[in-house]
Amino acid sequence: MSIQQLNPRNQFRGQVVAINEGPVLSEVDVETPGGIVTSVITTRSVKELGLKTGSDVLAFVKATEVALARL
């Protein structure tokens, strides 16, 4: 599998550390060098990708907005 058409600035290598499976949607926690990224994907996708705790993955982030709050 080759992933050459996506912007590399929006990719984070990581390892699945937890999966909270629901009947339709699942939360997948991925540990990256910058911290934990949580993805909500379909449970069907979790199964089709064969995701398990310890799986190496690429997390792709598509963000159209970033909100900030002053501390």
CHARMM internal coordinates of N, CA and C (Angstrom, degrees):
IC EDIT
DIST 1 N 1 CA 1.4491
DIST 1 CA 1 C 1.5175
ANGL 1 N 1 CA 1 C 109.05
DIST 1 C 2 N 1.3125
ANGL 1 CA 1 C 2 N 115.99
DIHE 1 N 1 CA 1 C 2 N 130.80
DIST 2 N 2 CA 1.4483
ANGL 1 C 2 N 2 CA 120.86
DIHE 1 CA 1 C 2 N 2 CA -179.75
DIST 2 CA 2 C 1.5235
ANGL 2 N 2 CA 2 C 109.68
DIHE 1 C 2 N 2 CA 2 C -116.95
DIST 2 C 3 N 1.3191
ANGL 2 CA 2 C 3 N 115.97
DIHE 2 N 2 CA 2 C 3 N 130.14
DIST 3 N 3 CA 1.4625
ANGL 2 C 3 N 3 CA 120.62
DIHE 2 CA 2 C 3 N 3 CA 179.76
DIST 3 CA 3 C 1.5205
ANGL 3 N 3 CA 3 C 106.92
DIHE 2 C 3 N 3 CA 3 C -117.75
DIST 3 C 4 N 1.3209
ANGL 3 CA 3 C 4 N 116.33
DIHE 3 N 3 CA 3 C 4 N 84.87
DIST 4 N 4 CA 1.4523
ANGL 3 C 4 N 4 CA 120.53
DIHE 3 CA 3 C 4 N 4 CA -176.08
DIST 4 CA 4 C 1.5185
ANGL 4 N 4 CA 4 C 113.08
DIHE 3 C 4 N 4 CA 4 C -110.58
DIST 4 C 5 N 1.3125
ANGL 4 CA 4 C 5 N 119.23
DIHE 4 N 4 CA 4 C 5 N -9.64
DIST 5 N 5 CA 1.4467
ANGL 4 C 5 N 5 CA 121.46
DIHE 4 CA 4 C 5 N 5 CA -174.08
DIST 5 CA 5 C 1.5224
ANGL 5 N 5 CA 5 C 113.41
DIHE 4 C 5 N 5 CA 5 C -99.91
DIST 5 C 6 N 1.2888
ANGL 5 CA 5 C 6 N 118.67
DIHE 5 N 5 CA 5 C 6 N 5.04
DIST 6 N 6 CA 1.4590
ANGL 5 C 6 N 6 CA 121.42
DIHE 5 CA 5 C 6 N 6 CA 180.00
DIST 6 CA 6 C 1.5186
ANGL 6 N 6 CA 6 C 109.95
DIHE 5 C 6 N 6 CA 6 C -105.18
DIST 6 C 7 N 1.3101
ANGL 6 CA 6 C 7 N 116.02
DIHE 6 N 6 CA 6 C 7 N 149.81
DIST 7 N 7 CA 1.4399
ANGL 6 C 7 N 7 CA 122.15
DIHE 6 CA 6 C 7 N 7 CA -179.23
DIST 7 CA 7 C 1.5277
ANGL 7 N 7 CA 7 C 110.08
DIHE 6 C 7 N 7 CA 7 C -69.17
DIST 7 C 8 N 1.3408
ANGL 7 CA 7 C 8 N 118.91
DIHE 7 N 7 CA 7 C 8 N 116.51
DIST 8 N 8 CA 1.4749
ANGL 7 C 8 N 8 CA 120.56
DIHE 7 CA 7 C 8 N 8 CA -176.55
DIST 8 CA 8 C 1.5217
ANGL 8 N 8 CA 8 C 113.81
DIHE 7 C 8 N 8 CA 8 C -63.77
DIST 8 C 9 N 1.3312
ANGL 8 CA 8 C 9 N 118.43
DIHE 8 N 8 CA 8 C 9 N -18.59
DIST 9 N 9 CA 1.4694
ANGL 8 C 9 N 9 CA 119.49
DIHE 8 CA 8 C 9 N 9 CA 178.18
DIST 9 CA 9 C 1.5149
ANGL 9 N 9 CA 9 C 111.58
DIHE 8 C 9 N 9 CA 9 C -69.84
DIST 9 C 10 N 1.3114
ANGL 9 CA 9 C 10 N 116.42
DIHE 9 N 9 CA 9 C 10 N -15.86
DIST 10 N 10 CA 1.4577
ANGL 9 C 10 N 10 CA 120.68
DIHE 9 CA 9 C 10 N 10 CA -178.05
DIST 10 CA 10 C 1.5213
ANGL 10 N 10 CA 10 C 112.14
DIHE 9 C 10 N 10 CA 10 C -105.50
DIST 10 C 11 N 1.3166
ANGL 10 CA 10 C 11 N 117.11
DIHE 10 N 10 CA 10 C 11 N 21.45
DIST 11 N 11 CA 1.4660
ANGL 10 C 11 N 11 CA 122.02
DIHE 10 CA 10 C 11 N 11 CA -179.57
DIST 11 CA 11 C 1.5248
ANGL 11 N 11 CA 11 C 109.99
DIHE 10 C 11 N 11 CA 11 C -117.24
DIST 11 C 12 N 1.3194
ANGL 11 CA 11 C 12 N 114.94
DIHE 11 N 11 CA 11 C 12 N 139.88
DIST 12 N 12 CA 1.4612
ANGL 11 C 12 N 12 CA 120.25
DIHE 11 CA 11 C 12 N 12 CA 176.17
DIST 12 CA 12 C 1.5182
ANGL 12 N 12 CA 12 C 108.50
DIHE 11 C 12 N 12 CA 12 C -132.21
DIST 12 C 13 N 1.3357
ANGL 12 CA 12 C 13 N 117.00
DIHE 12 N 12 CA 12 C 13 N 121.36
DIST 13 N 13 CA 1.4669
ANGL 12 C 13 N 13 CA 120.27
DIHE 12 CA 12 C 13 N 13 CA 173.36
DIST 13 CA 13 C 1.5124
ANGL 13 N 13 CA 13 C 108.37
DIHE 12 C 13 N 13 CA 13 C -74.60
DIST 13 C 14 N 1.3092
ANGL 13 CA 13 C 14 N 115.23
DIHE 13 N 13 CA 13 C 14 N 142.66
DIST 14 N 14 CA 1.4484
ANGL 13 C 14 N 14 CA 117.84
DIHE 13 CA 13 C 14 N 14 CA 178.57
DIST 14 CA 14 C 1.5109
ANGL 14 N 14 CA 14 C 112.15
DIHE 13 C 14 N 14 CA 14 C -166.71
DIST 14 C 15 N 1.3177
ANGL 14 CA 14 C 15 N 113.96
DIHE 14 N 14 CA 14 C 15 N -175.39
DIST 15 N 15 CA 1.4621
ANGL 14 C 15 N 15 CA 121.38
DIHE 14 CA 14 C 15 N 15 CA -179.23
DIST 15 CA 15 C 1.5259
ANGL 15 N 15 CA 15 C 108.52
DIHE 14 C 15 N 15 CA 15 C -130.86
DIST 15 C 16 N 1.3208
ANGL 15 CA 15 C 16 N 115.75
DIHE 15 N 15 CA 15 C 16 N 134.68
DIST 16 N 16 CA 1.4552
ANGL 15 C 16 N 16 CA 120.91
DIHE 15 CA 15 C 16 N 16 CA 178.87
DIST 16 CA 16 C 1.5263
ANGL 16 N 16 CA 16 C 108.47
DIHE 15 C 16 N 16 CA 16 C -65.49
DIST 16 C 17 N 1.3423
ANGL 16 CA 16 C 17 N 115.51
DIHE 16 N 16 CA 16 C 17 N 125.51
DIST 17 N 17 CA 1.4690
ANGL 16 C 17 N 17 CA 119.81
DIHE 16 CA 16 C 17 N 17 CA 179.36
DIST 17 CA 17 C 1.5228
ANGL 17 N 17 CA 17 C 112.25
DIHE 16 C 17 N 17 CA 17 C -110.41
DIST 17 C 18 N 1.3481
ANGL 17 CA 17 C 18 N 117.18
DIHE 17 N 17 CA 17 C 18 N -17.80
DIST 18 N 18 CA 1.4620
ANGL 17 C 18 N 18 CA 119.55
DIHE 17 CA 17 C 18 N 18 CA 178.04
DIST 18 CA 18 C 1.5237
ANGL 18 N 18 CA 18 C 109.48
DIHE 17 C 18 N 18 CA 18 C -162.12
DIST 18 C 19 N 1.3226
ANGL 18 CA 18 C 19 N 115.30
DIHE 18 N 18 CA 18 C 19 N 146.73
DIST 19 N 19 CA 1.4592
ANGL 18 C 19 N 19 CA 121.90
DIHE 18 CA 18 C 19 N 19 CA 174.32
DIST 19 CA 19 C 1.5174
ANGL 19 N 19 CA 19 C 107.77
DIHE 18 C 19 N 19 CA 19 C -132.56
DIST 19 C 20 N 1.3298
ANGL 19 CA 19 C 20 N 116.24
DIHE 19 N 19 CA 19 C 20 N 122.58
DIST 20 N 20 CA 1.4595
ANGL 19 C 20 N 20 CA 121.89
DIHE 19 CA 19 C 20 N 20 CA 176.28
DIST 20 CA 20 C 1.5258
ANGL 20 N 20 CA 20 C 106.08
DIHE 19 C 20 N 20 CA 20 C -107.79
DIST 20 C 21 N 1.3472
ANGL 20 CA 20 C 21 N 115.87
DIHE 20 N 20 CA 20 C 21 N 95.29
DIST 21 N 21 CA 1.4598
ANGL 20 C 21 N 21 CA 121.79
DIHE 20 CA 20 C 21 N 21 CA -174.11
DIST 21 CA 21 C 1.5089
ANGL 21 N 21 CA 21 C 111.84
DIHE 20 C 21 N 21 CA 21 C -83.08
DIST 21 C 22 N 1.3304
ANGL 21 CA 21 C 22 N 115.34
DIHE 21 N 21 CA 21 C 22 N 129.90
DIST 22 N 22 CA 1.4517
ANGL 21 C 22 N 22 CA 121.71
DIHE 21 CA 21 C 22 N 22 CA 173.51
DIST 22 CA 22 C 1.5174
ANGL 22 N 22 CA 22 C 109.20
DIHE 21 C 22 N 22 CA 22 C -112.98
DIST 22 C 23 N 1.3287
ANGL 22 CA 22 C 23 N 117.90
DIHE 22 N 22 CA 22 C 23 N 177.70
DIST 23 N 23 CA 1.4579
ANGL 22 C 23 N 23 CA 120.04
DIHE 22 CA 22 C 23 N 23 CA -178.43
DIST 23 CA 23 C 1.5301
ANGL 23 N 23 CA 23 C 112.79
DIHE 22 C 23 N 23 CA 23 C -65.56
DIST 23 C 24 N 1.3411
ANGL 23 CA 23 C 24 N 117.44
DIHE 23 N 23 CA 23 C 24 N -31.21
DIST 24 N 24 CA 1.4660
ANGL 23 C 24 N 24 CA 120.93
DIHE 23 CA 23 C 24 N 24 CA -178.63
DIST 24 CA 24 C 1.5225
ANGL 24 N 24 CA 24 C 111.66
DIHE 23 C 24 N 24 CA 24 C -121.13
DIST 24 C 25 N 1.3336
ANGL 24 CA 24 C 25 N 117.12
DIHE 24 N 24 CA 24 C 25 N -46.23
DIST 25 N 25 CA 1.4562
ANGL 24 C 25 N 25 CA 122.52
DIHE 24 CA 24 C 25 N 25 CA -178.96
DIST 25 CA 25 C 1.5215
ANGL 25 N 25 CA 25 C 110.95
DIHE 24 C 25 N 25 CA 25 C -115.03
DIST 25 C 26 N 1.3225
ANGL 25 CA 25 C 26 N 115.11
DIHE 25 N 25 CA 25 C 26 N 150.25
DIST 26 N 26 CA 1.4624
ANGL 25 C 26 N 26 CA 121.23
DIHE 25 CA 25 C 26 N 26 CA 178.01
DIST 26 CA 26 C 1.5200
ANGL 26 N 26 CA 26 C 109.54
DIHE 25 C 26 N 26 CA 26 C -130.46
DIST 26 C 27 N 1.3291
ANGL 26 CA 26 C 27 N 116.55
DIHE 26 N 26 CA 26 C 27 N 147.61
DIST 27 N 27 CA 1.4619
ANGL 26 C 27 N 27 CA 122.71
DIHE 26 CA 26 C 27 N 27 CA 172.26
DIST 27 CA 27 C 1.5217
ANGL 27 N 27 CA 27 C 107.50
DIHE 26 C 27 N 27 CA 27 C -99.49
DIST 27 C 28 N 1.3210
ANGL 27 CA 27 C 28 N 115.90
DIHE 27 N 27 CA 27 C 28 N 128.51
DIST 28 N 28 CA 1.4602
ANGL 27 C 28 N 28 CA 121.11
DIHE 27 CA 27 C 28 N 28 CA 179.44
DIST 28 CA 28 C 1.5267
ANGL 28 N 28 CA 28 C 107.37
DIHE 27 C 28 N 28 CA 28 C -119.59
DIST 28 C 29 N 1.3305
ANGL 28 CA 28 C 29 N 116.78
DIHE 28 N 28 CA 28 C 29 N 117.11
DIST 29 N 29 CA 1.4636
ANGL 28 C 29 N 29 CA 122.41
DIHE 28 CA 28 C 29 N 29 CA 177.62
DIST 29 CA 29 C 1.5184
ANGL 29 N 29 CA 29 C 108.75
DIHE 28 C 29 N 29 CA 29 C -92.10
DIST 29 C 30 N 1.3383
ANGL 29 CA 29 C 30 N 115.03
DIHE 29 N 29 CA 29 C 30 N 127.01
DIST 30 N 30 CA 1.4634
ANGL 29 C 30 N 30 CA 121.74
DIHE 29 CA 29 C 30 N 30 CA -178.29
DIST 30 CA 30 C 1.5212
ANGL 30 N 30 CA 30 C 108.29
DIHE 29 C 30 N 30 CA 30 C -120.75
DIST 30 C 31 N 1.3209
ANGL 30 CA 30 C 31 N 116.47
DIHE 30 N 30 CA 30 C 31 N 124.66
DIST 31 N 31 CA 1.4638
ANGL 30 C 31 N 31 CA 120.53
DIHE 30 CA 30 C 31 N 31 CA 176.13
DIST 31 CA 31 C 1.5181
ANGL 31 N 31 CA 31 C 108.32
DIHE 30 C 31 N 31 CA 31 C -85.54
DIST 31 C 32 N 1.3402
ANGL 31 CA 31 C 32 N 115.77
DIHE 31 N 31 CA 31 C 32 N 122.62
DIST 32 N 32 CA 1.4580
ANGL 31 C 32 N 32 CA 122.41
DIHE 31 CA 31 C 32 N 32 CA 178.86
DIST 32 CA 32 C 1.5292
ANGL 32 N 32 CA 32 C 107.65
DIHE 31 C 32 N 32 CA 32 C -119.21
DIST 32 C 33 N 1.3355
ANGL 32 CA 32 C 33 N 118.01
DIHE 32 N 32 CA 32 C 33 N 169.21
DIST 33 N 33 CA 1.4628
ANGL 32 C 33 N 33 CA 118.88
DIHE 32 CA 32 C 33 N 33 CA 176.70
DIST 33 CA 33 C 1.5325
ANGL 33 N 33 CA 33 C 113.44
DIHE 32 C 33 N 33 CA 33 C -58.12
DIST 33 C 34 N 1.3406
ANGL 33 CA 33 C 34 N 116.56
DIHE 33 N 33 CA 33 C 34 N -25.52
DIST 34 N 34 CA 1.4606
ANGL 33 C 34 N 34 CA 120.44
DIHE 33 CA 33 C 34 N 34 CA -180.00
DIST 34 CA 34 C 1.5101
ANGL 34 N 34 CA 34 C 114.38
DIHE 33 C 34 N 34 CA 34 C -91.34
DIST 34 C 35 N 1.3322
ANGL 34 CA 34 C 35 N 117.94
DIHE 34 N 34 CA 34 C 35 N -3.54
DIST 35 N 35 CA 1.4480
ANGL 34 C 35 N 35 CA 121.34
DIHE 34 CA 34 C 35 N 35 CA -178.55
DIST 35 CA 35 C 1.5182
ANGL 35 N 35 CA 35 C 111.14
DIHE 34 C 35 N 35 CA 35 C 129.20
DIST 35 C 36 N 1.3141
ANGL 35 CA 35 C 36 N 115.86
DIHE 35 N 35 CA 35 C 36 N -169.42
DIST 36 N 36 CA 1.4642
ANGL 35 C 36 N 36 CA 121.82
DIHE 35 CA 35 C 36 N 36 CA -178.00
DIST 36 CA 36 C 1.5248
ANGL 36 N 36 CA 36 C 109.87
DIHE 35 C 36 N 36 CA 36 C -83.35
DIST 36 C 37 N 1.3256
ANGL 36 CA 36 C 37 N 115.59
DIHE 36 N 36 CA 36 C 37 N 131.05
DIST 37 N 37 CA 1.4638
ANGL 36 C 37 N 37 CA 122.74
DIHE 36 CA 36 C 37 N 37 CA 172.71
DIST 37 CA 37 C 1.5175
ANGL 37 N 37 CA 37 C 106.12
DIHE 36 C 37 N 37 CA 37 C -113.46
DIST 37 C 38 N 1.3314
ANGL 37 CA 37 C 38 N 116.76
DIHE 37 N 37 CA 37 C 38 N 129.88
DIST 38 N 38 CA 1.4598
ANGL 37 C 38 N 38 CA 120.82
DIHE 37 CA 37 C 38 N 38 CA 178.35
DIST 38 CA 38 C 1.5167
ANGL 38 N 38 CA 38 C 109.06
DIHE 37 C 38 N 38 CA 38 C -108.43
DIST 38 C 39 N 1.3182
ANGL 38 CA 38 C 39 N 115.37
DIHE 38 N 38 CA 38 C 39 N 127.89
DIST 39 N 39 CA 1.4576
ANGL 38 C 39 N 39 CA 122.04
DIHE 38 CA 38 C 39 N 39 CA 178.51
DIST 39 CA 39 C 1.5226
ANGL 39 N 39 CA 39 C 109.04
DIHE 38 C 39 N 39 CA 39 C -114.03
DIST 39 C 40 N 1.3183
ANGL 39 CA 39 C 40 N 116.22
DIHE 39 N 39 CA 39 C 40 N 135.84
DIST 40 N 40 CA 1.4627
ANGL 39 C 40 N 40 CA 120.91
DIHE 39 CA 39 C 40 N 40 CA 173.71
DIST 40 CA 40 C 1.5199
ANGL 40 N 40 CA 40 C 106.42
DIHE 39 C 40 N 40 CA 40 C -105.21
DIST 40 C 41 N 1.3299
ANGL 40 CA 40 C 41 N 116.17
DIHE 40 N 40 CA 40 C 41 N 113.34
DIST 41 N 41 CA 1.4549
ANGL 40 C 41 N 41 CA 122.12
DIHE 40 CA 40 C 41 N 41 CA -179.15
DIST 41 CA 41 C 1.5288
ANGL 41 N 41 CA 41 C 108.50
DIHE 40 C 41 N 41 CA 41 C -131.18
DIST 41 C 42 N 1.3068
ANGL 41 CA 41 C 42 N 116.11
DIHE 41 N 41 CA 41 C 42 N 168.06
DIST 42 N 42 CA 1.4593
ANGL 41 C 42 N 42 CA 118.20
DIHE 41 CA 41 C 42 N 42 CA 179.32
DIST 42 CA 42 C 1.5262
ANGL 42 N 42 CA 42 C 109.86
DIHE 41 C 42 N 42 CA 42 C -68.12
DIST 42 C 43 N 1.3071
ANGL 42 CA 42 C 43 N 115.01
DIHE 42 N 42 CA 42 C 43 N 148.18
DIST 43 N 43 CA 1.4587
ANGL 42 C 43 N 43 CA 120.78
DIHE 42 CA 42 C 43 N 43 CA 176.88
DIST 43 CA 43 C 1.5280
ANGL 43 N 43 CA 43 C 109.51
DIHE 42 C 43 N 43 CA 43 C -62.58
DIST 43 C 44 N 1.3104
ANGL 43 CA 43 C 44 N 116.29
DIHE 43 N 43 CA 43 C 44 N -34.30
DIST 44 N 44 CA 1.4677
ANGL 43 C 44 N 44 CA 120.61
DIHE 43 CA 43 C 44 N 44 CA 175.94
DIST 44 CA 44 C 1.5357
ANGL 44 N 44 CA 44 C 110.77
DIHE 43 C 44 N 44 CA 44 C -59.07
DIST 44 C 45 N 1.3343
ANGL 44 CA 44 C 45 N 117.28
DIHE 44 N 44 CA 44 C 45 N -42.08
DIST 45 N 45 CA 1.4665
ANGL 44 C 45 N 45 CA 120.81
DIHE 44 CA 44 C 45 N 45 CA 178.07
DIST 45 CA 45 C 1.5221
ANGL 45 N 45 CA 45 C 111.77
DIHE 44 C 45 N 45 CA 45 C -65.01
DIST 45 C 46 N 1.3372
ANGL 45 CA 45 C 46 N 116.96
DIHE 45 N 45 CA 45 C 46 N -38.58
DIST 46 N 46 CA 1.4699
ANGL 45 C 46 N 46 CA 120.34
DIHE 45 CA 45 C 46 N 46 CA 176.85
DIST 46 CA 46 C 1.5291
ANGL 46 N 46 CA 46 C 109.28
DIHE 45 C 46 N 46 CA 46 C -56.80
DIST 46 C 47 N 1.3320
ANGL 46 CA 46 C 47 N 115.85
DIHE 46 N 46 CA 46 C 47 N -45.14
DIST 47 N 47 CA 1.4630
ANGL 46 C 47 N 47 CA 120.33
DIHE 46 CA 46 C 47 N 47 CA -178.26
DIST 47 CA 47 C 1.5253
ANGL 47 N 47 CA 47 C 111.91
DIHE 46 C 47 N 47 CA 47 C -70.76
DIST 47 C 48 N 1.3471
ANGL 47 CA 47 C 48 N 117.08
DIHE 47 N 47 CA 47 C 48 N -42.91
DIST 48 N 48 CA 1.4636
ANGL 47 C 48 N 48 CA 120.18
DIHE 47 CA 47 C 48 N 48 CA -179.48
DIST 48 CA 48 C 1.5271
ANGL 48 N 48 CA 48 C 112.14
DIHE 47 C 48 N 48 CA 48 C -64.86
DIST 48 C 49 N 1.3414
ANGL 48 CA 48 C 49 N 117.10
DIHE 48 N 48 CA 48 C 49 N -34.44
DIST 49 N 49 CA 1.4583
ANGL 48 C 49 N 49 CA 121.21
DIHE 48 CA 48 C 49 N 49 CA 177.69
DIST 49 CA 49 C 1.5306
ANGL 49 N 49 CA 49 C 112.17
DIHE 48 C 49 N 49 CA 49 C -81.01
DIST 49 C 50 N 1.3256
ANGL 49 CA 49 C 50 N 116.60
DIHE 49 N 49 CA 49 C 50 N -11.60
DIST 50 N 50 CA 1.4573
ANGL 49 C 50 N 50 CA 120.14
DIHE 49 CA 49 C 50 N 50 CA -178.88
DIST 50 CA 50 C 1.5172
ANGL 50 N 50 CA 50 C 112.54
DIHE 49 C 50 N 50 CA 50 C 66.91
DIST 50 C 51 N 1.3336
ANGL 50 CA 50 C 51 N 116.73
DIHE 50 N 50 CA 50 C 51 N 33.74
DIST 51 N 51 CA 1.4610
ANGL 50 C 51 N 51 CA 120.26
DIHE 50 CA 50 C 51 N 51 CA -177.45
DIST 51 CA 51 C 1.5198
ANGL 51 N 51 CA 51 C 111.31
DIHE 50 C 51 N 51 CA 51 C -72.04
DIST 51 C 52 N 1.3144
ANGL 51 CA 51 C 52 N 114.45
DIHE 51 N 51 CA 51 C 52 N 136.55
DIST 52 N 52 CA 1.4639
ANGL 51 C 52 N 52 CA 122.83
DIHE 51 CA 51 C 52 N 52 CA 176.70
DIST 52 CA 52 C 1.5224
ANGL 52 N 52 CA 52 C 107.42
DIHE 51 C 52 N 52 CA 52 C -145.07
DIST 52 C 53 N 1.3135
ANGL 52 CA 52 C 53 N 117.15
DIHE 52 N 52 CA 52 C 53 N 162.14
DIST 53 N 53 CA 1.4535
ANGL 52 C 53 N 53 CA 120.02
DIHE 52 CA 52 C 53 N 53 CA 173.19
DIST 53 CA 53 C 1.5220
ANGL 53 N 53 CA 53 C 108.34
DIHE 52 C 53 N 53 CA 53 C -56.55
DIST 53 C 54 N 1.3293
ANGL 53 CA 53 C 54 N 116.14
DIHE 53 N 53 CA 53 C 54 N 129.25
DIST 54 N 54 CA 1.4617
ANGL 53 C 54 N 54 CA 121.43
DIHE 53 CA 53 C 54 N 54 CA -178.37
DIST 54 CA 54 C 1.5204
ANGL 54 N 54 CA 54 C 113.48
DIHE 53 C 54 N 54 CA 54 C 99.43
DIST 54 C 55 N 1.3386
ANGL 54 CA 54 C 55 N 118.01
DIHE 54 N 54 CA 54 C 55 N -11.01
DIST 55 N 55 CA 1.4647
ANGL 54 C 55 N 55 CA 120.15
DIHE 54 CA 54 C 55 N 55 CA 178.55
DIST 55 CA 55 C 1.5275
ANGL 55 N 55 CA 55 C 110.30
DIHE 54 C 55 N 55 CA 55 C -65.42
DIST 55 C 56 N 1.3363
ANGL 55 CA 55 C 56 N 116.33
DIHE 55 N 55 CA 55 C 56 N 135.73
DIST 56 N 56 CA 1.4607
ANGL 55 C 56 N 56 CA 121.30
DIHE 55 CA 55 C 56 N 56 CA 173.32
DIST 56 CA 56 C 1.5222
ANGL 56 N 56 CA 56 C 107.92
DIHE 55 C 56 N 56 CA 56 C -83.41
DIST 56 C 57 N 1.3308
ANGL 56 CA 56 C 57 N 115.97
DIHE 56 N 56 CA 56 C 57 N 133.11
DIST 57 N 57 CA 1.4649
ANGL 56 C 57 N 57 CA 120.66
DIHE 56 CA 56 C 57 N 57 CA -175.81
DIST 57 CA 57 C 1.5271
ANGL 57 N 57 CA 57 C 110.46
DIHE 56 C 57 N 57 CA 57 C -141.01
DIST 57 C 58 N 1.3093
ANGL 57 CA 57 C 58 N 114.75
DIHE 57 N 57 CA 57 C 58 N 166.36
DIST 58 N 58 CA 1.4528
ANGL 57 C 58 N 58 CA 122.63
DIHE 57 CA 57 C 58 N 58 CA 166.71
DIST 58 CA 58 C 1.5195
ANGL 58 N 58 CA 58 C 106.73
DIHE 57 C 58 N 58 CA 58 C -110.93
DIST 58 C 59 N 1.3118
ANGL 58 CA 58 C 59 N 117.03
DIHE 58 N 58 CA 58 C 59 N 127.78
DIST 59 N 59 CA 1.4643
ANGL 58 C 59 N 59 CA 121.55
DIHE 58 CA 58 C 59 N 59 CA 175.92
DIST 59 CA 59 C 1.5231
ANGL 59 N 59 CA 59 C 106.72
DIHE 58 C 59 N 59 CA 59 C -99.12
DIST 59 C 60 N 1.3259
ANGL 59 CA 59 C 60 N 116.32
DIHE 59 N 59 CA 59 C 60 N 123.57
DIST 60 N 60 CA 1.4520
ANGL 59 C 60 N 60 CA 122.16
DIHE 59 CA 59 C 60 N 60 CA 177.97
DIST 60 CA 60 C 1.5193
ANGL 60 N 60 CA 60 C 108.03
DIHE 59 C 60 N 60 CA 60 C -104.37
DIST 60 C 61 N 1.3210
ANGL 60 CA 60 C 61 N 116.33
DIHE 60 N 60 CA 60 C 61 N 131.29
DIST 61 N 61 CA 1.4549
ANGL 60 C 61 N 61 CA 120.88
DIHE 60 CA 60 C 61 N 61 CA -177.80
DIST 61 CA 61 C 1.5181
ANGL 61 N 61 CA 61 C 109.20
DIHE 60 C 61 N 61 CA 61 C -112.68
DIST 61 C 62 N 1.3226
ANGL 61 CA 61 C 62 N 115.66
DIHE 61 N 61 CA 61 C 62 N 125.62
DIST 62 N 62 CA 1.4572
ANGL 61 C 62 N 62 CA 121.80
DIHE 61 CA 61 C 62 N 62 CA 175.07
DIST 62 CA 62 C 1.5215
ANGL 62 N 62 CA 62 C 105.86
DIHE 61 C 62 N 62 CA 62 C -117.11
DIST 62 C 63 N 1.3077
ANGL 62 CA 62 C 63 N 115.59
DIHE 62 N 62 CA 62 C 63 N 106.25
DIST 63 N 63 CA 1.4578
ANGL 62 C 63 N 63 CA 119.52
DIHE 62 CA 62 C 63 N 63 CA -176.83
DIST 63 CA 63 C 1.5275
ANGL 63 N 63 CA 63 C 109.62
DIHE 62 C 63 N 63 CA 63 C -122.08
DIST 63 C 64 N 1.3027
ANGL 63 CA 63 C 64 N 115.89
DIHE 63 N 63 CA 63 C 64 N 129.34
DIST 64 N 64 CA 1.4581
ANGL 63 C 64 N 64 CA 119.88
DIHE 63 CA 63 C 64 N 64 CA 176.28
DIST 64 CA 64 C 1.5190
ANGL 64 N 64 CA 64 C 111.13
DIHE 63 C 64 N 64 CA 64 C -103.09
DIST 64 C 65 N 1.3265
ANGL 64 CA 64 C 65 N 116.27
DIHE 64 N 64 CA 64 C 65 N -8.93
DIST 65 N 65 CA 1.4588
ANGL 64 C 65 N 65 CA 119.81
DIHE 64 CA 64 C 65 N 65 CA -178.40
DIST 65 CA 65 C 1.5244
ANGL 65 N 65 CA 65 C 109.44
DIHE 64 C 65 N 65 CA 65 C -153.25
DIST 65 C 66 N 1.3149
ANGL 65 CA 65 C 66 N 115.72
DIHE 65 N 65 CA 65 C 66 N 140.52
DIST 66 N 66 CA 1.4633
ANGL 65 C 66 N 66 CA 121.19
DIHE 65 CA 65 C 66 N 66 CA 172.97
DIST 66 CA 66 C 1.5135
ANGL 66 N 66 CA 66 C 106.48
DIHE 65 C 66 N 66 CA 66 C -126.98
DIST 66 C 67 N 1.3166
ANGL 66 CA 66 C 67 N 117.67
DIHE 66 N 66 CA 66 C 67 N 121.61
DIST 67 N 67 CA 1.4665
ANGL 66 C 67 N 67 CA 122.52
DIHE 66 CA 66 C 67 N 67 CA 178.86
DIST 67 CA 67 C 1.5172
ANGL 67 N 67 CA 67 C 109.54
DIHE 66 C 67 N 67 CA 67 C -97.17
DIST 67 C 68 N 1.3088
ANGL 67 CA 67 C 68 N 115.94
DIHE 67 N 67 CA 67 C 68 N 141.45
DIST 68 N 68 CA 1.4663
ANGL 67 C 68 N 68 CA 121.94
DIHE 67 CA 67 C 68 N 68 CA 178.55
DIST 68 CA 68 C 1.5223
ANGL 68 N 68 CA 68 C 110.32
DIHE 67 C 68 N 68 CA 68 C -123.98
DIST 68 C 69 N 1.3238
ANGL 68 CA 68 C 69 N 115.56
DIHE 68 N 68 CA 68 C 69 N 149.46
DIST 69 N 69 CA 1.4628
ANGL 68 C 69 N 69 CA 121.56
DIHE 68 CA 68 C 69 N 69 CA 173.68
DIST 69 CA 69 C 1.5241
ANGL 69 N 69 CA 69 C 107.75
DIHE 68 C 69 N 69 CA 69 C -128.42
DIST 69 C 70 N 1.2926
ANGL 69 CA 69 C 70 N 116.58
DIHE 69 N 69 CA 69 C 70 N 139.90
DIST 70 N 70 CA 1.4639
ANGL 69 C 70 N 70 CA 120.34
DIHE 69 CA 69 C 70 N 70 CA 179.02
DIST 70 CA 70 C 1.5173
ANGL 70 N 70 CA 70 C 109.79
DIHE 69 C 70 N 70 CA 70 C -76.89
DIST 70 C 71 N 1.3104
ANGL 70 CA 70 C 71 N 117.63
DIHE 70 N 70 CA 70 C 71 N 134.35
DIST 71 N 71 CA 1.4661
ANGL 70 C 71 N 71 CA 122.39
DIHE 70 CA 70 C 71 N 71 CA 178.70
DIST 71 CA 71 C 1.5030
ANGL 71 N 71 CA 71 C 110.65
DIHE 70 C 71 N 71 CA 71 C -90.85
END
COOR INIT
IC SEED 1 N 1 CA 1 C
IC BUILD
